[in-house]
Amino acid sequence: MSFKLELEKRLYRINDIITGYLPKEEGYYKTVLEAMNYSITAGGKRIRPMLMLETFCLFNGRNYDVLYPFMAAIEMIHTYSLVHDDLPAMDNDEYRRGRKTTHVEYGEAMAILAGDGLLTLAFETAAGAYEKVDENSKDALSIYKRIMRAYKVLASKSGVHGMIGGQVIDIEFVGKTVTQEGLDRMYLLKTGALIEASMMIGAIIAGAEDEYVDIIRDIAADIGLAFQIRDDILDVISSDNILGKPTHSDEKNDKPTYVSIMDVEKAKEEVASITDRAKKAYEALPYRNEFLVELITELISREK
């Protein structure tokens, strides 16, 4: 079966998993629940839960029921970050994934609360992984420990020393001249941290050895860096219709990017170099998942 068909199968499966954890739109605070669901069902590639799933499969994981809450949680956290990132106080974007952003549709106050709601729901959802463990099984304690470790990774990579830290650097870099090293640090946190969390959690829940979790972390960091540089490139060379959001938004917001410190061709060379480094690290692993390799290649060379 072709990669495209396999991708569609996995995307359908992941959307079904995520939908199962979304709140019912009812009660006195129904509006914020609608806004939360509007945000997370807007589409998207589901890159992070897919990377989590495929890394889990790479290490021959078996406890899918324990993994699923984390897959939903990582997408909730990613979506909340986009909702807040689109706000007028941040990037002030009116379209995301081809339709109106949450604050345009529901107002700024409700968008802030929807983002907050998704973030807290993410941790409530991930905590539900404990309920999927058979406490009478011989390996229950081991699985509980994996869940706790994965939960810590989810929290740390989402927080001030992870994605939020990257967002802070992003804000403080506006209008400034920065170095490539500075951009790399921002990207490794802003974009790379959640990708690291996704792949590390997949490995941890599968029971991978510590040394392999470390290798996965490094691979994920490179994927995140290359992914964000590619995003910089697409912001310049693509169109609004293809991307599903406005192009040249970084230039409009006076944000430094790879294509503001070097030309597009040089930025493409950087993507190729980082990708090659990630592939070499993958080759050091004694496990294989060809779909994961194709997925990473597709993400880094994508057109939208």
Order of alpha helices (4+ residues) and beta strands (2+ residues): alpha-alpha-alpha-alpha-beta-beta-alpha-alpha-alpha-alpha-alpha-alpha-alpha-alpha-alpha-alpha-alpha-alpha
